[in-house]
């Protein structure tokens, strides 16, 4: 039977600056002080529940998912950028769009993306390998540009490399503004022409322009067997095409979510590998062995996959999941009134000592030794709202790590960067590492370290 405890309203008001400035630290401390179900008051008879218990998470995200909606402040503010795309929509709109797009993410179709992903990653590896040894690169920006390039070639059969700098900046500006508004209870109306609002609207306008060009170029040319064509060709029961606004929302969602989340996970993977050169050497040896048999294939990259999985555990891009109870519910004896906010933080859950041995230690081997406990590992969410791009990301991530690790070594004399918990987890100030051409892979040693 689950019970809940937590701070009273006075204590919560005292901690609001911490919640605003350090939400990760706030939620971690909340779990450590009050256990796997922490309750927060946020109005007369109204509560928010932070769930870190796998059984309770399963109840909300899977078993009783229909009782919980995405009509929360988190997704409402995010919809300022993505509209009613698959990420933020709910109910019949979400279900219809999910069923429409699901075939594009079928395993057999994803396997066909391997060549494009390898080519894009190999291109970056080549550029880095001819750079002067020791040159510093912003890995964060590089991963954003690389993952955007892959989104272009796979989903849209379009080369987005020339547009990458502008689009990456637009996405960052737009998402950062969303977070700034969510943390400011006195944020002015979005229609007021403040400098921040003008910058936000320019960023969203850049995304709209990119989508408009994609649609116009496709309609002017021959059809292609990709996700863009699937969305353009879809018809409702009356034979009508998708509404222009909904088409825009889905394409912007694909651009934003399709590259920003994977880039975040890859950036933290490189940060961890720079701190653990023995693991990087082991990854390079595995990649060399796989490449010697032909092109790189994720099935031949178990350690690269484990590194990516461990980075997703320690630094899950989607670090916050929220739901609103649409009706009264009971979670293993815990009463959840209608209207309650339910919060699940994969960052908190995936670092719980009760669920993970040595939870703060980078140890990719754990994913080679045993499968994680269900609902204790949820970097892509869970249940019917499981991220549609999970298979895409888990194909792309190991391939990029393998392609780069076998060609270059990324190193640093600095500690891990501080975390900025924005829409995804980003390294404060970027991730600047030294790049050196890898001549030969060293024999790896087992090495773990506390973060």
DOTORBA-329269 format. One record per residue (C-alpha): x, y, z; residue in three letters; residue number from 1. Coordinates in steps of 0.5 Angstrom, whole numbers. Example, Ala and Ser with C-alpha at 12.3 -4.5 7.8 and 13.67 -1.06 7.14 Angstrom:
% residues 2
+-------+-------+-------+-----+-----+
!    xx !    yy !    zz !   r !   k !
+-------+-------+-------+-----+-----+
!    25 !    -9 !    16 ! Ala !   1 !
!    27 !    -2 !    14 ! Ser !   2 !
+-------+-------+-------+-----+-----+
This chain:
% residues 451
+-------+-------+-------+-----+-----+
!    xx !    yy !    zz !   r !   k !
+-------+-------+-------+-----+-----+
!     0 !     0 !     0 ! Unk !   1 !
!     3 !     7 !    -2 ! Unk !   2 !
!     3 !    13 !     3 ! Unk !   3 !
!     5 !    20 !     1 ! Unk !   4 !
!     8 !    25 !     5 ! Unk !   5 !
!    11 !    32 !     4 ! Unk !   6 !
!    12 !    39 !     6 ! Unk !   7 !
!     6 !    43 !     8 ! Unk !   8 !
!     4 !    50 !     4 ! Unk !   9 !
!     9 !    54 !     8 ! Unk !  10 !
!    15 !    50 !     7 ! Unk !  11 !
!    13 !    49 !     0 ! Unk !  12 !
!    13 !    57 !    -1 ! Unk !  13 !
!    20 !    58 !     2 ! Unk !  14 !
!    23 !    53 !    -3 ! Unk !  15 !
!    20 !    56 !    -9 ! Unk !  16 !
!    26 !    59 !   -11 ! Unk !  17 !
!    30 !    53 !   -11 ! Unk !  18 !
!    24 !    50 !   -15 ! Unk !  19 !
!    25 !    55 !   -20 ! Unk !  20 !
!    33 !    56 !   -20 ! Unk !  21 !
!    34 !    48 !   -19 ! Unk !  22 !
!    29 !    44 !   -21 ! Unk !  23 !
!    33 !    38 !   -21 ! Unk !  24 !
!    36 !    39 !   -14 ! Unk !  25 !
!    29 !    40 !   -12 ! Unk !  26 !
!    26 !    34 !   -14 ! Unk !  27 !
!    32 !    29 !   -12 ! Unk !  28 !
!    32 !    32 !    -5 ! Unk !  29 !
!    24 !    31 !    -5 ! Unk !  30 !
!    25 !    24 !    -6 ! Unk !  31 !
!    30 !    23 !    -1 ! Unk !  32 !
!    27 !    26 !     4 ! Unk !  33 !
!    20 !    24 !     3 ! Unk !  34 !
!    21 !    17 !    -1 ! Unk !  35 !
!    18 !    14 !    -7 ! Unk !  36 !
!    11 !    18 !    -7 ! Unk !  37 !
!    12 !    26 !    -5 ! Unk !  38 !
!     6 !    30 !    -4 ! Unk !  39 !
!     6 !    38 !    -6 ! Unk !  40 !
!     0 !    42 !    -4 ! Unk !  41 !
!    -2 !    47 !    -9 ! Unk !  42 !
!    -8 !    50 !    -8 ! Unk !  43 !
!   -14 !    48 !    -3 ! Unk !  44 !
!   -15 !    41 !    -3 ! Unk !  45 !
!   -11 !    40 !    -9 ! Unk !  46 !
!    -4 !    37 !   -10 ! Unk !  47 !
!     2 !    35 !   -14 ! Unk !  48 !
!     5 !    28 !   -13 ! Unk !  49 !
!    12 !    26 !   -15 ! Unk !  50 !
!    12 !    19 !   -16 ! Unk !  51 !
!    19 !    15 !   -16 ! Unk !  52 !
!    16 !     8 !   -15 ! Unk !  53 !
!    16 !     3 !   -21 ! Unk !  54 !
!     9 !     0 !   -19 ! Unk !  55 !
!     6 !     7 !   -19 ! Unk !  56 !
!     9 !    10 !   -25 ! Unk !  57 !
!     6 !     4 !   -29 ! Unk !  58 !
!    -1 !     5 !   -26 ! Unk !  59 !
!    -1 !    12 !   -29 ! Unk !  60 !
!     3 !    12 !   -35 ! Unk !  61 !
!     1 !     5 !   -37 ! Unk !  62 !
!    -5 !     1 !   -34 ! Unk !  63 !
!    -9 !     7 !   -32 ! Unk !  64 !
!    -7 !    12 !   -38 ! Unk !  65 !
!   -14 !    14 !   -40 ! Unk !  66 !
!   -15 !    17 !   -33 ! Unk !  67 !
!    -9 !    22 !   -34 ! Unk !  68 !
!    -8 !    27 !   -39 ! Unk !  69 !
!    -3 !    31 !   -42 ! Unk !  70 !
!    -7 !    38 !   -40 ! Unk !  71 !
!    -1 !    40 !   -36 ! Unk !  72 !
!     3 !    47 !   -36 ! Unk !  73 !
!     9 !    43 !   -38 ! Unk !  74 !
!     5 !    41 !   -45 ! Unk !  75 !
!     1 !    48 !   -46 ! Unk !  76 !
!     7 !    52 !   -46 ! Unk !  77 !
!    11 !    47 !   -50 ! Unk !  78 !
!     5 !    48 !   -55 ! Unk !  79 !
!     7 !    55 !   -56 ! Unk !  80 !
!    13 !    52 !   -61 ! Unk !  81 !
!    10 !    45 !   -63 ! Unk !  82 !
!     3 !    47 !   -63 ! Unk !  83 !
!    -2 !    40 !   -63 ! Unk !  84 !
!     4 !    36 !   -66 ! Unk !  85 !
!     4 !    29 !   -63 ! Unk !  86 !
!     9 !    31 !   -57 ! Unk !  87 !
!     3 !    35 !   -54 ! Unk !  88 !
!    -3 !    33 !   -57 ! Unk !  89 !
!    -8 !    29 !   -53 ! Unk !  90 !
!   -15 !    25 !   -54 ! Unk !  91 !
!   -17 !    23 !   -61 ! Unk !  92 !
!   -13 !    28 !   -65 ! Unk !  93 !
!    -6 !    25 !   -62 ! Unk !  94 !
!    -9 !    18 !   -63 ! Unk !  95 !
!   -11 !    19 !   -70 ! Unk !  96 !
!    -4 !    22 !   -71 ! Unk !  97 !
!     0 !    17 !   -68 ! Unk !  98 !
!    -4 !    11 !   -72 ! Unk !  99 !
!    -2 !    15 !   -78 ! Unk ! 100 !
!     5 !    16 !   -77 ! Unk ! 101 !
!     7 !     9 !   -73 ! Unk ! 102 !
!     8 !     5 !   -80 ! Unk ! 103 !
!    14 !    10 !   -81 ! Unk ! 104 !
!    18 !     8 !   -75 ! Unk ! 105 !
!    17 !     0 !   -76 ! Unk ! 106 !
!    23 !    -3 !   -74 ! Unk ! 107 !
!    24 !    -6 !   -82 ! Unk ! 108 !
!    23 !     1 !   -84 ! Unk ! 109 !
!    28 !     4 !   -79 ! Unk ! 110 !
!    34 !    -1 !   -81 ! Unk ! 111 !
!    34 !     2 !   -88 ! Unk ! 112 !
!    36 !     9 !   -84 ! Unk ! 113 !
!    43 !     6 !   -82 ! Unk ! 114 !
!    46 !     8 !   -89 ! Unk ! 115 !
!    44 !    15 !   -88 ! Unk ! 116 !
!    46 !    15 !   -81 ! Unk ! 117 !
!    53 !    12 !   -82 ! Unk ! 118 !
!    54 !    17 !   -88 ! Unk ! 119 !
!    52 !    23 !   -84 ! Unk ! 120 !
!    57 !    21 !   -78 ! Unk ! 121 !
!    62 !    19 !   -82 ! Unk ! 122 !
!    62 !    26 !   -85 ! Unk ! 123 !
!    63 !    29 !   -78 ! Unk ! 124 !
!    68 !    24 !   -76 ! Unk ! 125 !
!    72 !    26 !   -83 ! Unk ! 126 !
!    72 !    33 !   -81 ! Unk ! 127 !
!    74 !    32 !   -74 ! Unk ! 128 !
!    80 !    27 !   -76 ! Unk ! 129 !
!    83 !    32 !   -81 ! Unk ! 130 !
!    83 !    38 !   -75 ! Unk ! 131 !
!    89 !    40 !   -72 ! Unk ! 132 !
!    90 !    35 !   -66 ! Unk ! 133 !
!    88 !    38 !   -59 ! Unk ! 134 !
!    83 !    43 !   -63 ! Unk ! 135 !
!    77 !    45 !   -58 ! Unk ! 136 !
!    70 !    43 !   -61 ! Unk ! 137 !
!    63 !    45 !   -58 ! Unk ! 138 !
!    61 !    38 !   -58 ! Unk ! 139 !
!    54 !    40 !   -56 ! Unk ! 140 !
!    53 !    44 !   -62 ! Unk ! 141 !
!    56 !    39 !   -67 ! Unk ! 142 !
!    51 !    34 !   -64 ! Unk ! 143 !
!    45 !    38 !   -65 ! Unk ! 144 !
!    47 !    40 !   -73 ! Unk ! 145 !
!    49 !    32 !   -74 ! Unk ! 146 !
!    42 !    30 !   -71 ! Unk ! 147 !
!    38 !    35 !   -75 ! Unk ! 148 !
!    42 !    33 !   -81 ! Unk ! 149 !
!    40 !    26 !   -80 ! Unk ! 150 !
!    33 !    28 !   -79 ! Unk ! 151 !
!    33 !    31 !   -86 ! Unk ! 152 !
!    35 !    25 !   -90 ! Unk ! 153 !
!    31 !    20 !   -86 ! Unk ! 154 !
!    24 !    24 !   -85 ! Unk ! 155 !
!    24 !    29 !   -91 ! Unk ! 156 !
!    30 !    26 !   -96 ! Unk ! 157 !
!    32 !    33 !   -96 ! Unk ! 158 !
!    39 !    36 !   -94 ! Unk ! 159 !
!    39 !    41 !   -88 ! Unk ! 160 !
!    46 !    42 !   -87 ! Unk ! 161 !
!    46 !    49 !   -90 ! Unk ! 162 !
!    40 !    51 !   -86 ! Unk ! 163 !
!    43 !    47 !   -79 ! Unk ! 164 !
!    46 !    53 !   -76 ! Unk ! 165 !
!    39 !    57 !   -77 ! Unk ! 166 !
!    35 !    52 !   -75 ! Unk ! 167 !
!    39 !    50 !   -69 ! Unk ! 168 !
!    39 !    57 !   -66 ! Unk ! 169 !
!    32 !    57 !   -67 ! Unk ! 170 !
!    30 !    51 !   -64 ! Unk ! 171 !
!    34 !    53 !   -58 ! Unk ! 172 !
!    32 !    60 !   -57 ! Unk ! 173 !
!    24 !    58 !   -58 ! Unk ! 174 !
!    25 !    52 !   -53 ! Unk ! 175 !
!    29 !    57 !   -48 ! Unk ! 176 !
!    24 !    62 !   -48 ! Unk ! 177 !
!    18 !    56 !   -46 ! Unk ! 178 !
!    22 !    55 !   -40 ! Unk ! 179 !
!    23 !    62 !   -38 ! Unk ! 180 !
!    16 !    63 !   -39 ! Unk ! 181 !
!    14 !    57 !   -35 ! Unk ! 182 !
!    19 !    59 !   -29 ! Unk ! 183 !
!    16 !    66 !   -29 ! Unk ! 184 !
!     9 !    66 !   -26 ! Unk ! 185 !
!     9 !    74 !   -27 ! Unk ! 186 !
!    11 !    73 !   -35 ! Unk ! 187 !
!     7 !    78 !   -39 ! Unk ! 188 !
!     2 !    76 !   -44 ! Unk ! 189 !
!     6 !    73 !   -51 ! Unk ! 190 !
!     3 !    78 !   -55 ! Unk ! 191 !
!     6 !    84 !   -52 ! Unk ! 192 !
!    12 !    86 !   -56 ! Unk ! 193 !
!    18 !    85 !   -51 ! Unk ! 194 !
!    25 !    84 !   -54 ! Unk ! 195 !
!    24 !    76 !   -51 ! Unk ! 196 !
!    18 !    75 !   -55 ! Unk ! 197 !
!    20 !    78 !   -61 ! Unk ! 198 !
!    26 !    74 !   -61 ! Unk ! 199 !
!    21 !    68 !   -59 ! Unk ! 200 !
!    17 !    70 !   -65 ! Unk ! 201 !
!    23 !    70 !   -70 ! Unk ! 202 !
!    25 !    63 !   -68 ! Unk ! 203 !
!    18 !    60 !   -69 ! Unk ! 204 !
!    18 !    64 !   -76 ! Unk ! 205 !
!    24 !    61 !   -78 ! Unk ! 206 !
!    21 !    54 !   -76 ! Unk ! 207 !
!    15 !    56 !   -80 ! Unk ! 208 !
!    19 !    58 !   -86 ! Unk ! 209 !
!    23 !    51 !   -86 ! Unk ! 210 !
!    17 !    47 !   -86 ! Unk ! 211 !
!    14 !    52 !   -91 ! Unk ! 212 !
!    20 !    50 !   -96 ! Unk ! 213 !
!    20 !    43 !   -95 ! Unk ! 214 !
!    12 !    43 !   -97 ! Unk ! 215 !
!    13 !    47 !  -103 ! Unk ! 216 !
!    19 !    43 !  -105 ! Unk ! 217 !
!    16 !    37 !  -105 ! Unk ! 218 !
!    10 !    39 !  -108 ! Unk ! 219 !
!    14 !    42 !  -114 ! Unk ! 220 !
!    18 !    35 !  -115 ! Unk ! 221 !
!    17 !    28 !  -115 ! Unk ! 222 !
!    14 !    24 !  -109 ! Unk ! 223 !
!    19 !    20 !  -105 ! Unk ! 224 !
!    18 !    14 !  -100 ! Unk ! 225 !
!    19 !    18 !   -93 ! Unk ! 226 !
!    15 !    21 !   -87 ! Unk ! 227 !
!    14 !    28 !   -91 ! Unk ! 228 !
!    10 !    24 !   -96 ! Unk ! 229 !
!     6 !    20 !   -92 ! Unk ! 230 !
!     3 !    26 !   -88 ! Unk ! 231 !
!     2 !    30 !   -95 ! Unk ! 232 !
!    -2 !    24 !   -98 ! Unk ! 233 !
!    -6 !    22 !   -92 ! Unk ! 234 !
!   -13 !    23 !   -92 ! Unk ! 235 !
!   -19 !    23 !   -87 ! Unk ! 236 !
!   -25 !    19 !   -88 ! Unk ! 237 !
!   -28 !    25 !   -93 ! Unk ! 238 !
!   -22 !    25 !   -97 ! Unk ! 239 !
!   -19 !    31 !   -95 ! Unk ! 240 !
!   -12 !    32 !   -94 ! Unk ! 241 !
!    -9 !    34 !   -87 ! Unk ! 242 !
!   -11 !    41 !   -84 ! Unk ! 243 !
!    -5 !    46 !   -86 ! Unk ! 244 !
!    -4 !    48 !   -79 ! Unk ! 245 !
!    -4 !    40 !   -76 ! Unk ! 246 !
!     1 !    39 !   -82 ! Unk ! 247 !
!     5 !    45 !   -80 ! Unk ! 248 !
!     5 !    42 !   -72 ! Unk ! 249 !
!     7 !    35 !   -74 ! Unk ! 250 !
!    13 !    37 !   -78 ! Unk ! 251 !
!    16 !    42 !   -73 ! Unk ! 252 !
!    15 !    37 !   -68 ! Unk ! 253 !
!    19 !    32 !   -72 ! Unk ! 254 !
!    24 !    37 !   -73 ! Unk ! 255 !
!    25 !    40 !   -66 ! Unk ! 256 !
!    24 !    33 !   -62 ! Unk ! 257 !
!    27 !    29 !   -68 ! Unk ! 258 !
!    34 !    32 !   -67 ! Unk ! 259 !
!    34 !    36 !   -60 ! Unk ! 260 !
!    33 !    30 !   -55 ! Unk ! 261 !
!    38 !    25 !   -59 ! Unk ! 262 !
!    43 !    31 !   -59 ! Unk ! 263 !
!    42 !    32 !   -52 ! Unk ! 264 !
!    44 !    24 !   -50 ! Unk ! 265 !
!    50 !    24 !   -55 ! Unk ! 266 !
!    53 !    30 !   -52 ! Unk ! 267 !
!    52 !    27 !   -45 ! Unk ! 268 !
!    55 !    21 !   -47 ! Unk ! 269 !
!    61 !    24 !   -50 ! Unk ! 270 !
!    62 !    28 !   -44 ! Unk ! 271 !
!    62 !    22 !   -40 ! Unk ! 272 !
!    67 !    18 !   -45 ! Unk ! 273 !
!    72 !    24 !   -44 ! Unk ! 274 !
!    72 !    23 !   -37 ! Unk ! 275 !
!    73 !    15 !   -38 ! Unk ! 276 !
!    78 !    14 !   -43 ! Unk ! 277 !
!    78 !     7 !   -42 ! Unk ! 278 !
!    71 !     6 !   -44 ! Unk ! 279 !
!    72 !    10 !   -50 ! Unk ! 280 !
!    78 !     6 !   -52 ! Unk ! 281 !
!    73 !     0 !   -51 ! Unk ! 282 !
!    68 !     3 !   -56 ! Unk ! 283 !
!    73 !     4 !   -61 ! Unk ! 284 !
!    76 !    -3 !   -61 ! Unk ! 285 !
!    69 !    -5 !   -62 ! Unk ! 286 !
!    67 !     0 !   -67 ! Unk ! 287 !
!    74 !    -2 !   -71 ! Unk ! 288 !
!    72 !   -10 !   -71 ! Unk ! 289 !
!    65 !    -9 !   -73 ! Unk ! 290 !
!    67 !    -4 !   -79 ! Unk ! 291 !
!    72 !    -9 !   -81 ! Unk ! 292 !
!    66 !   -14 !   -83 ! Unk ! 293 !
!    63 !    -9 !   -87 ! Unk ! 294 !
!    59 !    -3 !   -85 ! Unk ! 295 !
!    57 !    -1 !   -78 ! Unk ! 296 !
!    51 !    -4 !   -75 ! Unk ! 297 !
!    48 !    -3 !   -68 ! Unk ! 298 !
!    47 !   -11 !   -68 ! Unk ! 299 !
!    55 !   -11 !   -68 ! Unk ! 300 !
!    55 !    -6 !   -63 ! Unk ! 301 !
!    53 !    -8 !   -56 ! Unk ! 302 !
!    58 !    -4 !   -52 ! Unk ! 303 !
!    56 !     3 !   -56 ! Unk ! 304 !
!    49 !     1 !   -55 ! Unk ! 305 !
!    50 !     0 !   -47 ! Unk ! 306 !
!    54 !     7 !   -47 ! Unk ! 307 !
!    48 !    10 !   -50 ! Unk ! 308 !
!    43 !     7 !   -45 ! Unk ! 309 !
!    48 !     9 !   -39 ! Unk ! 310 !
!    48 !    16 !   -42 ! Unk ! 311 !
!    40 !    16 !   -42 ! Unk ! 312 !
!    40 !    13 !   -35 ! Unk ! 313 !
!    44 !    19 !   -32 ! Unk ! 314 !
!    42 !    24 !   -37 ! Unk ! 315 !
!    35 !    23 !   -39 ! Unk ! 316 !
!    33 !    28 !   -44 ! Unk ! 317 !
!    26 !    28 !   -43 ! Unk ! 318 !
!    27 !    29 !   -35 ! Unk ! 319 !
!    20 !    31 !   -33 ! Unk ! 320 !
!    14 !    28 !   -35 ! Unk ! 321 !
!     7 !    31 !   -33 ! Unk ! 322 !
!     0 !    28 !   -33 ! Unk ! 323 !
!    -7 !    31 !   -30 ! Unk ! 324 !
!   -12 !    26 !   -27 ! Unk ! 325 !
!   -18 !    27 !   -31 ! Unk ! 326 !
!   -22 !    23 !   -25 ! Unk ! 327 !
!   -21 !    21 !   -18 ! Unk ! 328 !
!   -16 !    15 !   -18 ! Unk ! 329 !
!   -13 !    10 !   -13 ! Unk ! 330 !
!    -6 !     8 !   -14 ! Unk ! 331 !
!    -5 !     2 !    -9 ! Unk ! 332 !
!    -9 !     5 !    -4 ! Unk ! 333 !
!    -6 !    12 !    -5 ! Unk ! 334 !
!   -12 !    17 !    -7 ! Unk ! 335 !
!   -11 !    22 !   -13 ! Unk ! 336 !
!   -17 !    27 !   -13 ! Unk ! 337 !
!   -19 !    29 !   -20 ! Unk ! 338 !
!   -15 !    35 !   -22 ! Unk ! 339 !
!    -8 !    33 !   -19 ! Unk ! 340 !
!    -2 !    34 !   -22 ! Unk ! 341 !
!     2 !    28 !   -23 ! Unk ! 342 !
!    10 !    28 !   -24 ! Unk ! 343 !
!    15 !    23 !   -26 ! Unk ! 344 !
!    22 !    25 !   -27 ! Unk ! 345 !
!    26 !    20 !   -30 ! Unk ! 346 !
!    32 !    23 !   -28 ! Unk ! 347 !
!    30 !    22 !   -21 ! Unk ! 348 !
!    28 !    15 !   -22 ! Unk ! 349 !
!    34 !    13 !   -26 ! Unk ! 350 !
!    38 !    15 !   -20 ! Unk ! 351 !
!    35 !    12 !   -14 ! Unk ! 352 !
!    39 !     8 !   -10 ! Unk ! 353 !
!    34 !     3 !    -8 ! Unk ! 354 !
!    33 !     1 !   -16 ! Unk ! 355 !
!    40 !     2 !   -19 ! Unk ! 356 !
!    47 !     0 !   -15 ! Unk ! 357 !
!    52 !     5 !   -15 ! Unk ! 358 !
!    47 !    10 !   -18 ! Unk ! 359 !
!    51 !    16 !   -20 ! Unk ! 360 !
!    57 !    12 !   -23 ! Unk ! 361 !
!    58 !    11 !   -30 ! Unk ! 362 !
!    58 !     4 !   -31 ! Unk ! 363 !
!    55 !     2 !   -38 ! Unk ! 364 !
!    57 !    -6 !   -37 ! Unk ! 365 !
!    50 !    -6 !   -32 ! Unk ! 366 !
!    46 !    -6 !   -39 ! Unk ! 367 !
!    50 !   -12 !   -41 ! Unk ! 368 !
!    49 !   -16 !   -35 ! Unk ! 369 !
!    42 !   -15 !   -34 ! Unk ! 370 !
!    36 !   -12 !   -37 ! Unk ! 371 !
!    33 !    -6 !   -32 ! Unk ! 372 !
!    27 !    -7 !   -28 ! Unk ! 373 !
!    21 !    -5 !   -32 ! Unk ! 374 !
!    19 !     3 !   -30 ! Unk ! 375 !
!    25 !     4 !   -27 ! Unk ! 376 !
!    28 !     6 !   -33 ! Unk ! 377 !
!    24 !    10 !   -38 ! Unk ! 378 !
!    28 !    15 !   -42 ! Unk ! 379 !
!    23 !    15 !   -47 ! Unk ! 380 !
!    17 !    15 !   -43 ! Unk ! 381 !
!    12 !     9 !   -42 ! Unk ! 382 !
!     6 !     6 !   -44 ! Unk ! 383 !
!     1 !     8 !   -50 ! Unk ! 384 !
!     5 !    15 !   -50 ! Unk ! 385 !
!    12 !    12 !   -51 ! Unk ! 386 !
!    16 !    16 !   -55 ! Unk ! 387 !
!    15 !    14 !   -62 ! Unk ! 388 !
!    22 !    16 !   -64 ! Unk ! 389 !
!    25 !    11 !   -59 ! Unk ! 390 !
!    27 !     6 !   -64 ! Unk ! 391 !
!    30 !    11 !   -68 ! Unk ! 392 !
!    34 !    14 !   -63 ! Unk ! 393 !
!    37 !     8 !   -60 ! Unk ! 394 !
!    39 !     6 !   -68 ! Unk ! 395 !
!    42 !    13 !   -69 ! Unk ! 396 !
!    46 !    14 !   -62 ! Unk ! 397 !
!    50 !     8 !   -62 ! Unk ! 398 !
!    52 !     9 !   -70 ! Unk ! 399 !
!    54 !    16 !   -68 ! Unk ! 400 !
!    58 !    14 !   -62 ! Unk ! 401 !
!    62 !     8 !   -66 ! Unk ! 402 !
!    63 !    12 !   -72 ! Unk ! 403 !
!    66 !    18 !   -68 ! Unk ! 404 !
!    70 !    14 !   -63 ! Unk ! 405 !
!    74 !    10 !   -68 ! Unk ! 406 !
!    76 !    16 !   -72 ! Unk ! 407 !
!    78 !    21 !   -66 ! Unk ! 408 !
!    79 !    21 !   -59 ! Unk ! 409 !
!    75 !    27 !   -55 ! Unk ! 410 !
!    78 !    29 !   -48 ! Unk ! 411 !
!    78 !    35 !   -43 ! Unk ! 412 !
!    82 !    37 !   -37 ! Unk ! 413 !
!    75 !    39 !   -34 ! Unk ! 414 !
!    70 !    36 !   -30 ! Unk ! 415 !
!    63 !    35 !   -32 ! Unk ! 416 !
!    59 !    41 !   -34 ! Unk ! 417 !
!    53 !    43 !   -30 ! Unk ! 418 !
!    47 !    41 !   -32 ! Unk ! 419 !
!    41 !    46 !   -35 ! Unk ! 420 !
!    35 !    43 !   -34 ! Unk ! 421 !
!    31 !    46 !   -40 ! Unk ! 422 !
!    26 !    42 !   -44 ! Unk ! 423 !
!    32 !    37 !   -45 ! Unk ! 424 !
!    38 !    37 !   -40 ! Unk ! 425 !
!    43 !    41 !   -43 ! Unk ! 426 !
!    51 !    42 !   -41 ! Unk ! 427 !
!    51 !    49 !   -38 ! Unk ! 428 !
!    55 !    53 !   -43 ! Unk ! 429 !
!    56 !    48 !   -48 ! Unk ! 430 !
!    61 !    42 !   -48 ! Unk ! 431 !
!    68 !    44 !   -51 ! Unk ! 432 !
!    72 !    38 !   -52 ! Unk ! 433 !
!    79 !    37 !   -55 ! Unk ! 434 !
!    79 !    33 !   -61 ! Unk ! 435 !
!    85 !    28 !   -63 ! Unk ! 436 !
!    86 !    24 !   -69 ! Unk ! 437 !
!    85 !    16 !   -66 ! Unk ! 438 !
!    91 !    13 !   -69 ! Unk ! 439 !
!    90 !     6 !   -65 ! Unk ! 440 !
!    86 !     4 !   -60 ! Unk ! 441 !
!    89 !     2 !   -53 ! Unk ! 442 !
!    87 !    -4 !   -50 ! Unk ! 443 !
!    81 !    -2 !   -45 ! Unk ! 444 !
!    81 !    -3 !   -38 ! Unk ! 445 !
!    75 !    -4 !   -33 ! Unk ! 446 !
!    74 !     3 !   -30 ! Unk ! 447 !
!    68 !     6 !   -27 ! Unk ! 448 !
!    68 !    13 !   -23 ! Unk ! 449 !
!    63 !    17 !   -19 ! Unk ! 450 !
!    60 !    23 !   -23 ! Unk ! 451 !
+-------+-------+-------+-----+-----+
